[in-house]
Amino acid sequence: MKNLYIYFIAIALLLSCKSEEKEVTKVENKPQETPFVWEGANLYFLLTDRFNNGDTSNDINFDRTRETGLLRGFEGGDIKGITQKVKEGYFTDLGINAIWMTPIVEQIHGGTDEGTGVTYGFHGYWTKDWTKIDPNYGTKEDLHELVTEAHKRGIRIVLDAVINHTGPVTEKDPVWPDSWVRTSPQCEYSNYENTITCTLVRNLPDIKTESNEEVDLPPQLVEKWKAEGRYEQEVAELDAFFERTGHPRAPRFYIMKWLTDYITEFGIDGYRCDTVKHTEEFVWQEFKTECDAAFQRYKSDNPEKALDDNDFYIVGEVYNYGISGGKYFNFGDKQVNYFNDMFTSQINFEFKWNAKQMSLIDLFARYDDILQSDLKGYGVLNYLSSHDDGSPFDKDRNLPKQAATILLLAPGTSQVYYGDEVARSLNIEGTQGDATLRSVMNWDDVVTKKEVLSHWQKLGQFRNNHPAVGAGIHEVISKLPYTFSRIYTKGDYQDKVLVAFVDPDSENEIDVSSVFTDGSQLFDAYSNQEVTVKDGTVSLKTGSEIVLLEFKS
């Protein structure tokens, strides 16, 4: 970590010659109950099948036994495995306050080869039946338990919504009727039109989300539901939905009904929406309306289970959207504002590049400027590695601590990809395509990489305890040593923190006068030291390069 400190010092010296320090407004504060703020949340993203196997009895279903490409079959992870880690306190220790899981709906039963080896729908994006949880992932009872146990610990649950497509066609999974899907043309991605009304890849039927034509249920679903003894119940629920909403029985509204059922039945807190830019904007406006209504119904029906008064969280995957675009994504021939009554947040595909190319001083200042102006009231979800991004920040995992520092102290919502905290390998020999990014969670390294894990835990808990870290106003106090404050204010609540990068081997005198008053009792959440403000400063020798100052509890 000493090298990281030297790096910050070098950058600070360069920048201190260019500009004056900002004047910081001093605001008094007292510890208060910490609210949950999505714009500053610490979200953990996991592949349900790859995280933890909590029930080996459900590992094989529907005779999914063909030999697959490496890491292209089901590996056993399930909802019970996630709940197990929730109960053990793994997420709490990491400072995680939201978990995003890949889709858990029933997947196609067959396998398919897209050129990278036979693959099953382990990832959850190849839907066969939106109304049922895939038995490889678990049961409704399992999901109820996960939501309950997570909520007990202040952790929100975010599921993954796919409206754009069904799963591929296989010998076990016939294509849906042409009133529901198109199987051609394939997207060219060169303009708006040939990014939306087309199939993402050759064998991935595209839902006709633009259609208002009333359609009957696909015959394969009718047959399936009758065999499972729930046809009448499903039809009755659909009738009630369409009568209540007045929507036409068009394909997209069936799917919206099925997805919002997970809100009203289980009380999930959010959806990450897949393939957003491949679906018409009005679809996402309609989906947001239905999700908001479903969330309010759940809270009204279950007031004792409502965690707070936050709205339903909807984050969009507009592939290649970056924070530099502000509210807009550019298709080349058209710009679209996906924040406009659609999404409260979007995944920020730009962050990993900014992390490589910019100093922390510039990165944090730039993000604060955008989030406090053009994107004020909205959010971005920053990540450094993910399940379908082949160019992560640190593919060889040479900088696991630096990655934590950049991600967890940056303005915006942080996305920790499962295993980031223990440097799970992103280079798996013998894999093809994105399978290398989707290995089984490396639980053994929780023991062998304690120093790395501890760094992620300290920063994560600091972020979790302080909405100011991700959602507060950023002010540079000093460039040498690099010191900044974050202050978050909403109504009567205020939270403020101060972060400094220091020499771990020296007694460091840190100017805190613009944030904390003399006599204030402070706590360094990284070194676990208590200090008192005297003459506008605190003095610390920490043995570490980061100081995380907060009011002493």
PLY file of the C-alpha trace (Angstrom):
ply
format ascii 1.0
element vertex 553
property float x
property float y
property float z
element edge 552
property int vertex1
property int vertex2
end_header
0.00 0.00 0.00
3.01 2.34 0.41
3.22 2.62 -3.38
-0.38 3.81 -3.46
0.43 6.57 -0.97
3.43 7.69 -3.03
1.20 7.73 -6.12
-1.33 10.01 -4.42
1.44 12.33 -3.23
2.88 12.64 -6.74
-0.50 13.44 -8.25
-1.23 15.92 -5.50
2.02 17.79 -6.07
1.26 18.14 -9.75
-2.28 19.35 -9.22
-1.45 21.70 -6.37
0.49 23.82 -8.85
-2.55 24.20 -11.08
-5.39 25.31 -8.85
-6.30 26.70 -5.48
-7.94 24.63 -2.80
-11.72 24.86 -2.51
-13.16 26.79 0.39
-15.18 24.39 2.50
-18.29 25.40 4.38
-18.21 24.24 7.99
-21.40 22.53 9.13
-22.06 21.18 12.60
-23.26 17.61 12.99
-24.26 15.05 15.57
-24.56 11.29 15.14
-28.07 10.29 14.06
-29.77 7.13 12.90
-28.35 6.30 9.47
-30.89 6.33 6.64
-30.54 4.09 3.61
-29.78 6.09 0.47
-29.70 4.28 -2.89
-27.48 6.97 -4.45
-24.74 6.02 -1.99
-25.47 2.33 -1.47
-22.91 -0.48 -1.47
-24.39 -3.16 -3.72
-23.06 -6.70 -4.14
-23.65 -8.30 -7.54
-23.55 -12.09 -7.75
-24.39 -14.86 -10.18
-26.88 -16.93 -8.22
-25.49 -20.19 -9.64
-21.86 -19.32 -8.88
-21.92 -17.82 -5.39
-22.62 -20.56 -2.85
-24.27 -23.99 -2.91
-26.62 -24.16 0.06
-28.65 -27.17 -1.13
-26.94 -29.91 -3.12
-30.24 -31.74 -3.63
-31.33 -29.23 -6.30
-28.16 -29.27 -8.40
-29.63 -31.20 -11.36
-33.08 -30.59 -12.85
-34.78 -31.18 -16.20
-32.03 -33.61 -17.20
-29.57 -30.79 -17.81
-26.74 -33.28 -17.96
-25.06 -32.70 -21.34
-21.34 -32.07 -21.28
-20.84 -28.32 -21.49
-18.02 -25.95 -22.18
-15.93 -25.12 -19.12
-18.04 -23.09 -16.65
-21.04 -23.18 -19.01
-23.26 -25.50 -17.01
-24.98 -25.20 -13.66
-22.46 -25.27 -10.79
-24.85 -25.57 -7.83
-25.17 -22.07 -6.42
-28.64 -21.24 -5.14
-30.80 -18.93 -3.06
-30.19 -20.96 0.10
-26.47 -20.44 -0.40
-26.95 -16.67 -0.45
-29.15 -16.79 2.65
-26.50 -18.86 4.41
-23.93 -16.12 3.88
-26.43 -13.45 4.92
-26.98 -15.28 8.22
-23.24 -15.78 8.74
-22.76 -12.02 8.49
-20.56 -12.15 5.39
-22.36 -9.29 3.69
-22.67 -7.27 6.89
-18.92 -7.56 7.47
-18.36 -6.30 3.92
-20.58 -3.30 4.51
-23.02 -4.48 1.86
-26.52 -3.02 2.10
-28.01 -4.36 -1.16
-27.62 -7.61 -3.09
-28.30 -7.85 -6.82
-28.84 -11.41 -8.03
-28.94 -12.59 -11.62
-32.44 -13.72 -12.76
-33.95 -16.60 -10.81
-36.90 -17.41 -13.08
-37.14 -20.84 -14.71
-34.61 -21.24 -17.50
-34.78 -23.20 -20.74
-34.39 -26.92 -20.18
-32.08 -27.60 -23.11
-28.56 -26.46 -23.83
-27.30 -24.55 -26.84
-23.94 -23.79 -28.44
-23.38 -20.21 -29.55
-19.83 -20.99 -30.61
-18.30 -21.20 -27.14
-19.38 -24.70 -26.18
-22.68 -26.17 -25.04
-24.24 -23.79 -22.52
-27.18 -24.05 -20.14
-29.02 -21.03 -18.75
-27.05 -21.01 -15.50
-26.79 -17.21 -15.70
-30.56 -16.74 -15.61
-31.03 -14.67 -18.78
-32.64 -17.44 -20.87
-36.22 -17.44 -19.63
-38.64 -20.30 -20.17
-41.27 -19.33 -17.57
-41.33 -15.95 -15.78
-43.86 -17.21 -13.22
-41.70 -19.86 -11.60
-38.36 -19.91 -9.81
-35.94 -22.31 -11.46
-35.52 -25.32 -9.15
-31.74 -25.11 -9.60
-31.93 -21.81 -7.73
-34.51 -22.90 -5.18
-38.13 -22.37 -4.22
-40.53 -19.60 -3.28
-39.95 -20.48 0.35
-36.22 -19.99 -0.18
-36.77 -16.53 -1.65
-39.10 -15.55 1.19
-36.43 -16.56 3.68
-33.69 -14.66 1.84
-35.69 -11.44 1.73
-36.68 -11.80 5.39
-33.15 -12.51 6.63
-31.62 -9.79 4.46
-34.15 -7.21 5.60
-33.48 -8.08 9.25
-29.93 -6.91 8.62
-30.80 -3.82 6.61
-29.86 -5.43 3.29
-32.07 -4.83 0.25
-32.70 -7.47 -2.42
-32.54 -6.52 -6.10
-33.64 -9.03 -8.73
-32.91 -8.94 -12.47
-35.67 -8.21 -14.99
-35.56 -9.48 -18.58
-38.34 -8.20 -20.86
-36.46 -8.12 -24.16
-36.22 -11.81 -25.02
-37.04 -15.41 -24.19
-34.39 -18.08 -23.95
-32.89 -19.68 -27.06
-34.81 -22.31 -29.02
-33.68 -25.87 -28.29
-35.06 -29.35 -28.82
-36.70 -29.01 -25.38
-37.72 -25.37 -25.73
-39.83 -24.56 -28.81
-40.04 -21.03 -30.14
-42.92 -18.90 -28.84
-45.71 -17.89 -31.30
-44.85 -15.21 -33.86
-47.45 -12.96 -32.24
-45.09 -12.90 -29.25
-41.57 -12.95 -30.73
-39.50 -12.27 -33.82
-36.58 -14.49 -34.76
-35.07 -12.10 -37.31
-33.46 -9.80 -38.30
-30.39 -9.87 -36.08
-29.34 -6.55 -34.58
-26.62 -4.59 -36.36
-26.15 -2.00 -33.57
-25.36 0.85 -35.97
-28.41 3.01 -35.23
-31.49 3.23 -33.03
-33.81 1.13 -35.19
-31.46 -1.80 -35.79
-30.65 -1.96 -32.09
-34.26 -2.44 -30.96
-36.53 -4.26 -33.43
-34.18 -7.21 -33.86
-32.68 -10.22 -32.07
-29.58 -9.64 -29.96
-27.92 -12.75 -31.39
-28.94 -15.38 -33.90
-30.91 -17.74 -31.63
-32.48 -15.45 -29.05
-36.13 -14.70 -29.91
-36.96 -11.02 -29.43
-40.18 -10.18 -27.57
-42.39 -7.88 -29.65
-42.37 -5.24 -26.97
-43.59 -2.59 -29.40
-46.84 -4.44 -30.11
-50.22 -3.57 -28.63
-51.87 -6.56 -30.32
-53.77 -8.74 -27.87
-52.29 -12.23 -27.79
-53.17 -15.54 -26.19
-50.85 -17.34 -23.84
-48.13 -19.33 -25.61
-49.37 -22.93 -25.94
-46.22 -24.29 -24.30
-46.98 -22.26 -21.16
-50.60 -23.44 -21.15
-49.46 -27.05 -21.41
-46.80 -26.55 -18.74
-49.11 -24.85 -16.25
-51.78 -27.50 -16.70
-49.23 -30.24 -16.08
-48.13 -28.42 -12.92
-51.74 -27.97 -11.76
-51.73 -24.17 -11.68
-53.25 -23.13 -14.99
-56.53 -21.84 -13.54
-54.74 -19.84 -10.85
-52.36 -18.19 -13.32
-55.18 -17.31 -15.72
-57.30 -15.87 -12.91
-54.40 -13.68 -11.80
-53.84 -12.48 -15.36
-57.52 -11.65 -15.73
-57.39 -9.62 -12.53
-54.25 -7.79 -13.64
-55.62 -6.77 -17.02
-58.95 -5.75 -15.52
-57.24 -3.63 -12.86
-54.75 -1.92 -15.17
-56.74 -1.68 -18.39
-53.66 -2.69 -20.37
-54.14 -4.65 -23.59
-53.10 -8.30 -23.43
-49.92 -7.48 -25.33
-46.71 -9.49 -24.77
-44.92 -6.86 -22.69
-47.78 -6.50 -20.22
-47.92 -10.22 -19.51
-44.23 -10.09 -18.62
-44.65 -6.96 -16.50
-47.38 -8.71 -14.54
-45.18 -11.73 -13.96
-42.18 -9.63 -12.88
-44.11 -7.35 -10.54
-45.53 -10.42 -8.78
-42.07 -10.81 -7.20
-42.57 -7.39 -5.63
-46.07 -7.96 -4.24
-45.40 -11.53 -3.11
-41.86 -11.32 -1.75
-41.24 -7.65 -1.06
-38.07 -7.31 -3.12
-36.62 -3.80 -3.15
-35.49 -3.27 -6.71
-34.89 -4.49 -10.24
-31.84 -4.27 -12.42
-33.26 -4.16 -15.95
-31.49 -6.10 -18.66
-30.83 -5.00 -22.27
-32.55 -1.64 -21.81
-31.45 0.00 -25.05
-32.81 -2.95 -27.04
-36.34 -2.17 -25.89
-38.52 0.88 -26.58
-38.38 3.66 -23.99
-42.13 3.61 -23.32
-41.80 0.00 -22.18
-39.54 1.06 -19.33
-41.83 3.94 -18.41
-44.73 1.49 -18.19
-42.62 -0.98 -16.23
-41.57 1.67 -13.72
-45.22 2.64 -13.21
-46.19 -0.98 -12.55
-43.22 -1.56 -10.22
-43.96 1.58 -8.21
-47.61 0.57 -7.86
-46.70 -2.98 -6.86
-44.22 -1.73 -4.24
-46.82 0.57 -2.72
-49.35 -2.28 -2.60
-46.80 -4.47 -0.85
-46.05 -1.79 1.73
-49.74 -1.11 2.30
-50.50 -4.80 2.73
-47.41 -5.42 4.89
-46.72 -2.22 6.86
-44.71 -4.12 9.46
-42.30 -5.29 6.74
-41.65 -1.92 5.10
-38.03 -0.96 5.74
-38.43 2.76 5.03
-40.14 5.19 2.69
-37.70 4.77 -0.20
-39.16 4.27 -3.66
-38.67 1.05 -5.58
-35.14 0.96 -7.02
-34.82 0.52 -10.78
-31.36 0.55 -12.35
-30.94 0.21 -16.09
-28.35 -1.66 -18.11
-27.96 0.66 -21.08
-24.87 -1.07 -22.40
-21.96 1.38 -22.79
-23.76 4.26 -21.06
-21.25 6.47 -19.27
-21.63 9.24 -16.74
-20.05 11.70 -19.18
-23.24 11.53 -21.22
-25.25 12.95 -18.36
-28.86 11.90 -18.81
-28.44 10.83 -22.42
-27.28 7.77 -24.35
-26.20 8.33 -27.94
-27.21 5.76 -30.57
-25.40 7.71 -33.27
-28.57 8.85 -35.01
-30.59 9.53 -31.86
-30.07 10.43 -28.21
-32.32 8.97 -25.53
-32.81 10.08 -21.92
-33.38 6.81 -20.04
-33.71 8.66 -16.74
-36.92 10.28 -17.99
-39.62 8.48 -15.95
-37.77 5.20 -16.49
-34.76 4.64 -14.25
-33.60 6.08 -10.95
-30.08 4.92 -11.76
-28.01 3.51 -14.61
-24.99 1.25 -14.72
-21.92 3.36 -15.43
-19.79 1.48 -17.96
-17.30 4.35 -18.02
-16.11 4.05 -14.43
-13.48 1.35 -15.01
-11.83 3.50 -17.71
-11.93 6.61 -15.54
-10.33 4.59 -12.73
-7.45 3.64 -15.03
-6.92 7.01 -16.66
-7.60 9.58 -13.94
-6.14 10.40 -10.55
-8.41 10.02 -7.56
-8.39 13.78 -7.14
-9.73 14.33 -10.65
-12.04 11.32 -10.65
-13.82 12.17 -7.41
-14.15 15.85 -8.30
-15.56 15.10 -11.74
-18.12 12.60 -10.48
-19.23 14.94 -7.73
-19.67 17.75 -10.25
-21.92 15.65 -12.52
-23.92 13.97 -9.76
-24.56 17.25 -7.97
-25.67 19.03 -11.15
-26.89 17.28 -14.31
-27.70 14.02 -12.52
-28.88 15.48 -9.22
-31.74 13.35 -7.93
-30.54 10.33 -9.92
-27.68 7.90 -9.55
-25.06 5.83 -11.31
-23.92 2.32 -10.43
-20.12 2.19 -10.65
-18.23 -1.05 -11.18
-14.69 -2.24 -11.88
-15.52 -5.80 -12.92
-18.71 -7.50 -14.03
-20.20 -10.63 -15.59
-20.16 -9.53 -19.23
-17.40 -6.94 -19.44
-14.25 -8.52 -20.83
-12.12 -5.46 -20.05
-12.30 -5.02 -16.28
-10.16 -2.54 -14.37
-7.77 -5.18 -13.03
-8.24 -8.42 -14.93
-5.07 -9.97 -13.50
-6.04 -8.98 -9.95
-2.77 -7.21 -9.29
-4.43 -4.23 -7.59
-7.22 -5.60 -5.37
-6.70 -3.01 -2.60
-6.43 -0.08 -4.98
-9.62 -1.28 -6.66
-11.45 -1.17 -3.33
-10.15 2.31 -2.55
-11.27 3.72 -5.89
-14.65 1.99 -6.01
-15.78 2.31 -2.42
-14.75 5.94 -1.93
-16.11 7.19 -5.26
-19.28 9.29 -5.46
-22.23 7.22 -6.66
-23.50 3.73 -5.89
-20.79 1.05 -5.74
-21.17 -2.39 -7.31
-18.92 -5.04 -5.78
-18.82 -8.01 -8.17
-18.74 -11.27 -6.25
-15.15 -12.16 -5.40
-13.73 -8.67 -5.95
-13.11 -8.61 -2.22
-10.86 -11.70 -2.37
-9.43 -11.19 -5.87
-11.41 -14.02 -7.51
-9.62 -14.91 -10.74
-10.96 -13.43 -13.98
-8.56 -15.52 -16.07
-9.72 -19.14 -16.07
-7.68 -21.31 -18.41
-9.76 -23.38 -20.82
-12.84 -21.14 -20.81
-14.27 -19.40 -23.84
-15.88 -15.98 -23.93
-17.43 -14.52 -20.80
-17.23 -17.80 -18.87
-13.84 -16.66 -17.58
-15.60 -13.87 -15.68
-18.09 -16.24 -14.08
-16.11 -18.74 -12.03
-17.34 -20.28 -8.80
-16.81 -18.06 -5.76
-13.35 -18.67 -4.26
-14.35 -19.21 -0.65
-10.95 -20.64 0.32
-9.41 -17.23 -0.33
-11.54 -15.68 2.40
-8.95 -17.27 4.70
-5.81 -16.95 2.56
-6.38 -13.34 1.46
-7.39 -11.85 4.79
-5.46 -8.62 4.27
-7.25 -7.88 0.99
-10.62 -8.84 2.44
-10.04 -6.69 5.53
-9.37 -3.65 3.34
-12.64 -4.18 1.44
-14.49 -4.70 4.72
-13.22 -1.53 6.37
-14.01 0.66 3.39
-17.33 -1.09 2.80
-18.49 -0.65 6.38
-17.48 3.00 6.30
-19.55 3.51 3.14
-22.49 1.58 4.61
-22.41 3.61 7.81
-22.23 6.93 5.97
-24.49 7.91 3.06
-22.22 10.92 2.73
-19.50 8.74 1.19
-21.46 7.92 -1.95
-24.21 10.54 -1.95
-22.68 13.53 -0.17
-21.15 16.72 -1.53
-17.42 16.27 -2.13
-14.98 19.00 -1.09
-11.20 18.91 -1.43
-9.56 20.19 1.74
-5.96 19.58 0.80
-4.10 18.11 -2.14
-1.03 17.29 -0.04
-1.84 15.13 1.77
-4.93 14.43 -0.33
-7.78 15.12 2.07
-11.46 15.56 1.33
-14.79 15.74 3.09
-18.22 14.46 2.11
-21.38 15.97 3.57
-24.87 14.62 3.02
-27.94 16.56 4.13
-31.59 15.66 3.76
-34.22 17.36 5.89
-33.07 17.30 9.50
-30.51 14.57 8.86
-26.88 15.34 8.22
-23.86 13.09 7.86
-20.27 14.15 7.33
-16.96 12.37 7.05
-13.36 13.19 6.24
-10.92 11.00 4.32
-7.16 11.50 4.11
-4.33 9.64 2.39
-1.29 9.75 4.64
2.18 8.37 5.22
1.61 5.15 7.20
4.97 5.40 8.95
4.71 8.97 10.20
2.77 10.95 12.75
0.28 12.75 10.52
-1.30 16.05 11.44
-4.56 16.41 9.50
-6.45 19.67 9.11
-10.11 19.00 9.95
-11.07 22.55 10.89
-13.47 23.04 7.98
-15.48 19.97 8.99
-15.15 19.28 12.72
-14.97 21.73 15.64
-12.39 21.75 18.40
-13.17 19.23 21.10
-15.02 16.89 18.74
-14.40 13.23 19.52
-13.57 11.45 16.27
-12.88 7.87 15.28
-10.67 6.59 12.48
-12.69 3.70 11.07
-9.62 2.27 9.33
-7.12 2.05 12.20
-9.74 1.98 14.98
-8.20 4.93 16.80
-10.00 7.63 18.74
-8.81 11.21 18.40
-9.86 14.65 19.63
-9.84 17.76 17.48
-7.44 20.37 18.87
-6.61 23.64 17.15
-8.47 22.44 14.08
-6.35 19.31 13.61
-6.01 15.70 14.64
-2.74 13.81 14.94
-2.50 10.16 13.95
0.10 7.49 13.30
-1.99 4.73 11.78
0.28 2.21 10.07
-2.02 2.52 7.07
-2.33 4.92 4.16
-5.99 5.79 4.63
-7.69 7.69 7.42
-11.50 7.48 7.61
-12.72 10.03 10.13
-16.22 10.03 11.58
-17.83 11.18 14.80
-17.16 8.77 17.63
-20.32 6.78 18.32
0 1
1 2
2 3
3 4
4 5
5 6
6 7
7 8
8 9
9 10
10 11
11 12
12 13
13 14
14 15
15 16
16 17
17 18
18 19
19 20
20 21
21 22
22 23
23 24
24 25
25 26
26 27
27 28
28 29
29 30
30 31
31 32
32 33
33 34
34 35
35 36
36 37
37 38
38 39
39 40
40 41
41 42
42 43
43 44
44 45
45 46
46 47
47 48
48 49
49 50
50 51
51 52
52 53
53 54
54 55
55 56
56 57
57 58
58 59
59 60
60 61
61 62
62 63
63 64
64 65
65 66
66 67
67 68
68 69
69 70
70 71
71 72
72 73
73 74
74 75
75 76
76 77
77 78
78 79
79 80
80 81
81 82
82 83
83 84
84 85
85 86
86 87
87 88
88 89
89 90
90 91
91 92
92 93
93 94
94 95
95 96
96 97
97 98
98 99
99 100
100 101
101 102
102 103
103 104
104 105
105 106
106 107
107 108
108 109
109 110
110 111
111 112
112 113
113 114
114 115
115 116
116 117
117 118
118 119
119 120
120 121
121 122
122 123
123 124
124 125
125 126
126 127
127 128
128 129
129 130
130 131
131 132
132 133
133 134
134 135
135 136
136 137
137 138
138 139
139 140
140 141
141 142
142 143
143 144
144 145
145 146
146 147
147 148
148 149
149 150
150 151
151 152
152 153
153 154
154 155
155 156
156 157
157 158
158 159
159 160
160 161
161 162
162 163
163 164
164 165
165 166
166 167
167 168
168 169
169 170
170 171
171 172
172 173
173 174
174 175
175 176
176 177
177 178
178 179
179 180
180 181
181 182
182 183
183 184
184 185
185 186
186 187
187 188
188 189
189 190
190 191
191 192
192 193
193 194
194 195
195 196
196 197
197 198
198 199
199 200
200 201
201 202
202 203
203 204
204 205
205 206
206 207
207 208
208 209
209 210
210 211
211 212
212 213
213 214
214 215
215 216
216 217
217 218
218 219
219 220
220 221
221 222
222 223
223 224
224 225
225 226
226 227
227 228
228 229
229 230
230 231
231 232
232 233
233 234
234 235
235 236
236 237
237 238
238 239
239 240
240 241
241 242
242 243
243 244
244 245
245 246
246 247
247 248
248 249
249 250
250 251
251 252
252 253
253 254
254 255
255 256
256 257
257 258
258 259
259 260
260 261
261 262
262 263
263 264
264 265
265 266
266 267
267 268
268 269
269 270
270 271
271 272
272 273
273 274
274 275
275 276
276 277
277 278
278 279
279 280
280 281
281 282
282 283
283 284
284 285
285 286
286 287
287 288
288 289
289 290
290 291
291 292
292 293
293 294
294 295
295 296
296 297
297 298
298 299
299 300
300 301
301 302
302 303
303 304
304 305
305 306
306 307
307 308
308 309
309 310
310 311
311 312
312 313
313 314
314 315
315 316
316 317
317 318
318 319
319 320
320 321
321 322
322 323
323 324
324 325
325 326
326 327
327 328
328 329
329 330
330 331
331 332
332 333
333 334
334 335
335 336
336 337
337 338
338 339
339 340
340 341
341 342
342 343
343 344
344 345
345 346
346 347
347 348
348 349
349 350
350 351
351 352
352 353
353 354
354 355
355 356
356 357
357 358
358 359
359 360
360 361
361 362
362 363
363 364
364 365
365 366
366 367
367 368
368 369
369 370
370 371
371 372
372 373
373 374
374 375
375 376
376 377
377 378
378 379
379 380
380 381
381 382
382 383
383 384
384 385
385 386
386 387
387 388
388 389
389 390
390 391
391 392
392 393
393 394
394 395
395 396
396 397
397 398
398 399
399 400
400 401
401 402
402 403
403 404
404 405
405 406
406 407
407 408
408 409
409 410
410 411
411 412
412 413
413 414
414 415
415 416
416 417
417 418
418 419
419 420
420 421
421 422
422 423
423 424
424 425
425 426
426 427
427 428
428 429
429 430
430 431
431 432
432 433
433 434
434 435
435 436
436 437
437 438
438 439
439 440
440 441
441 442
442 443
443 444
444 445
445 446
446 447
447 448
448 449
449 450
450 451
451 452
452 453
453 454
454 455
455 456
456 457
457 458
458 459
459 460
460 461
461 462
462 463
463 464
464 465
465 466
466 467
467 468
468 469
469 470
470 471
471 472
472 473
473 474
474 475
475 476
476 477
477 478
478 479
479 480
480 481
481 482
482 483
483 484
484 485
485 486
486 487
487 488
488 489
489 490
490 491
491 492
492 493
493 494
494 495
495 496
496 497
497 498
498 499
499 500
500 501
501 502
502 503
503 504
504 505
505 506
506 507
507 508
508 509
509 510
510 511
511 512
512 513
513 514
514 515
515 516
516 517
517 518
518 519
519 520
520 521
521 522
522 523
523 524
524 525
525 526
526 527
527 528
528 529
529 530
530 531
531 532
532 533
533 534
534 535
535 536
536 537
537 538
538 539
539 540
540 541
541 542
542 543
543 544
544 545
545 546
546 547
547 548
548 549
549 550
550 551
551 552
